Amino acid sequence: MILIADGGSTKTNWCQLSDEGQRVYFNTQGYNPDFVDTAFIVASLDKDLPDDMNRAEVREIYFYGAGVSSPAKAEVIAAAMRETFPSANRVEVTEDLLAAARALLGREAGFAAILGTGTNSCIYDGEKITHNVDSLGYFLGDEGSGSYLGKRLLRDYLRGLLPDGLGEALQAEYQVGSRNDIIDRLYN
């Protein structure tokens, strides 16, 4: 059996591929090594993997993840995979941007991007990423991401810059509270 994972900071999407070619899809928590450690991932997988999954049948794991920016970060994920699936003889952990490029372009050269909670982009030569401008994460960059757009929306709401009716609709839908409530929740 082969497991392929697309791991974000919020959730991880999995495809379990049987030897007969049958696919089972499931989700677990997100496993960004900037925010979680190996022990957290192991505990989460123990809780969230499908009950009918036979872990001993897993032979290969391909994990593409957010935050996998160095060999040390990849090892956080790989160690959890080896502990959870000790029968796996192949565990590959690499950045999620490579998965996006492979899924979008296959073996053709081109440009690929991720626009989600975070954002990232690259030039891909059909095998590997040849150029990437670092997204810098949600504090310094991630322009165009959900995090970036949400921060701008909240900032404009607090400054009274939203179009007529939008601020009221935001308050009615999400009960965001007063300026002081929001600032207190963000910084305390």
C-alpha positions as CSV (number, residue, x, y, z in Angstrom):
1,M,0.0,0.0,0.0
2,I,1.1,3.5,-0.8
3,L,0.2,6.7,1.2
4,I,0.4,10.1,-0.5
5,A,-0.2,13.2,1.7
6,D,-0.7,16.8,1.0
7,G,0.1,18.4,4.4
8,G,-0.8,22.0,5.2
9,S,-0.8,23.9,8.5
10,T,-4.5,23.4,8.9
11,K,-5.2,19.9,7.6
12,T,-3.5,17.0,5.7
13,N,-5.3,15.4,2.8
14,W,-4.3,11.7,2.3
15,C,-4.7,9.2,-0.5
16,Q,-4.3,5.5,0.4
17,L,-3.5,3.5,-2.7
18,S,-3.9,-0.3,-2.4
19,D,-1.8,-2.8,-4.4
20,E,-4.9,-3.4,-6.5
21,G,-5.2,0.3,-7.3
22,Q,-8.2,1.2,-5.1
23,R,-8.1,4.6,-3.6
24,V,-9.3,5.8,-0.2
25,Y,-9.2,9.4,0.7
26,F,-9.2,10.8,4.3
27,N,-8.0,13.8,6.3
28,T,-6.1,14.4,9.4
29,Q,-4.8,17.5,11.2
30,G,-2.2,19.7,9.6
31,Y,1.5,18.8,10.2
32,N,3.6,21.9,9.6
33,P,7.0,21.2,11.3
34,D,7.2,24.9,12.1
35,F,4.4,24.4,14.6
36,V,4.3,20.7,15.6
37,D,6.8,18.1,16.6
38,T,7.2,14.4,15.9
39,A,5.4,13.3,19.1
40,F,2.4,15.5,18.2
41,I,2.2,14.0,14.7
42,V,2.4,10.4,16.0
43,A,-0.4,11.0,18.6
44,S,-2.6,12.7,16.0
45,L,-2.1,9.9,13.5
46,D,-2.9,7.3,16.2
47,K,-6.2,9.1,16.8
48,D,-7.2,10.2,13.3
49,L,-6.1,7.4,10.9
50,P,-9.0,5.3,9.5
51,D,-9.9,2.5,11.9
52,D,-9.8,-0.1,9.1
53,M,-6.3,0.9,7.9
54,N,-3.8,-1.9,8.3
55,R,-0.6,0.0,9.0
56,A,1.6,-3.1,8.5
57,E,0.6,-3.0,4.8
58,V,2.0,0.5,4.2
59,R,5.2,0.1,2.1
60,E,5.7,3.6,0.7
61,I,4.9,7.1,2.0
62,Y,5.1,10.3,0.0
63,F,4.5,13.4,2.2
64,Y,4.4,16.8,0.6
65,G,4.1,19.4,3.3
66,A,4.0,23.1,4.2
67,G,6.9,24.1,6.3
68,V,9.2,21.4,5.0
69,S,12.0,23.9,4.2
70,S,15.1,22.0,5.3
71,P,16.3,18.4,6.0
72,A,15.8,19.0,9.7
73,K,12.1,20.0,9.1
74,A,11.6,17.0,6.8
75,E,13.0,14.7,9.5
76,V,10.3,15.9,12.0
77,I,7.7,14.5,9.6
78,A,9.7,11.4,8.5
79,A,10.4,10.3,12.0
80,A,6.6,10.3,12.7
81,M,5.9,8.4,9.6
82,R,8.5,5.7,10.4
83,E,7.2,5.4,14.0
84,T,3.5,5.2,12.8
85,F,4.2,2.9,9.8
86,P,7.3,0.8,10.8
87,S,6.8,-1.5,7.8
88,A,7.3,1.3,5.3
89,N,10.5,0.8,3.4
90,R,10.3,4.2,1.6
91,V,9.4,7.5,3.3
92,E,9.9,10.6,1.2
93,V,9.1,14.0,2.8
94,T,9.4,17.2,0.7
95,E,7.9,20.6,0.3
96,D,4.2,20.9,-0.8
97,L,5.2,23.2,-3.7
98,L,6.8,20.2,-5.4
99,A,3.5,18.3,-5.2
100,A,1.7,21.3,-6.7
101,A,4.2,21.5,-9.6
102,R,4.0,17.7,-10.2
103,A,0.2,17.7,-10.1
104,L,-0.1,20.7,-12.3
105,L,2.7,20.2,-14.8
106,G,3.6,16.5,-14.7
107,R,7.0,16.3,-16.4
108,E,6.5,19.5,-18.3
109,A,8.4,22.7,-17.4
110,G,6.4,25.7,-16.1
111,F,5.2,27.9,-13.3
112,A,3.2,26.5,-10.3
113,A,1.7,28.2,-7.3
114,I,-0.1,27.4,-4.1
115,L,-2.8,29.9,-3.0
116,G,-4.3,28.7,0.3
117,T,-3.9,29.6,4.0
118,G,-0.4,30.5,2.8
119,T,1.0,31.1,-0.6
120,N,4.1,30.0,-2.6
121,S,5.2,29.8,-6.2
122,C,8.0,28.4,-8.3
123,I,9.6,27.7,-11.7
124,Y,9.7,23.9,-12.3
125,D,11.8,22.2,-14.9
126,G,9.8,19.0,-15.2
127,E,11.7,17.2,-12.4
128,K,12.6,19.7,-9.7
129,I,12.0,23.3,-8.6
130,T,14.6,25.5,-10.1
131,H,13.6,28.9,-8.8
132,N,11.4,29.9,-5.8
133,V,10.9,33.3,-4.2
134,D,10.5,32.6,-0.5
135,S,6.9,33.4,0.7
136,L,8.3,34.5,4.1
137,G,5.3,33.2,5.9
138,Y,2.3,35.0,7.2
139,F,4.2,37.7,9.2
140,L,6.3,39.1,6.4
141,G,4.7,37.8,3.1
142,D,2.2,35.3,1.8
143,E,0.6,38.0,-0.3
144,G,-2.6,36.6,-1.9
145,S,-3.1,33.9,0.8
146,G,-6.1,33.4,3.0
147,S,-4.1,34.6,5.9
148,Y,-3.0,37.8,4.1
149,L,-6.5,38.6,2.8
150,G,-8.1,37.9,6.2
151,K,-5.6,40.2,7.9
152,R,-6.4,42.9,5.4
153,L,-10.1,42.5,5.9
154,L,-9.8,42.7,9.7
155,R,-7.5,45.7,9.5
156,D,-9.9,47.6,7.2
157,Y,-12.8,46.6,9.4
158,L,-11.1,48.0,12.5
159,R,-10.1,51.2,10.6
160,G,-13.7,51.7,9.3
161,L,-12.5,51.4,5.6
162,L,-14.9,48.6,4.4
163,P,-17.6,49.5,1.9
164,D,-21.0,50.4,3.3
165,G,-22.8,47.4,4.8
166,L,-19.8,45.1,4.7
167,G,-18.6,45.9,8.2
168,E,-22.1,45.4,9.6
169,A,-22.5,42.1,7.7
170,L,-19.1,40.9,9.1
171,Q,-20.2,41.7,12.6
172,A,-23.7,40.1,12.1
173,E,-22.2,36.9,10.7
174,Y,-19.1,36.4,12.9
175,Q,-19.9,38.5,16.0
176,V,-16.3,39.8,15.9
177,G,-16.9,42.2,18.8
178,S,-15.5,45.7,19.4
179,R,-12.1,47.0,18.4
180,N,-10.9,46.4,22.0
181,D,-12.3,42.8,22.0
182,I,-10.5,42.0,18.8
183,I,-7.2,43.6,19.8
184,D,-7.4,41.7,23.2
185,R,-8.0,38.4,21.5
186,L,-5.2,38.9,19.0
187,Y,-2.5,40.0,21.4
188,N,-3.4,38.4,24.7
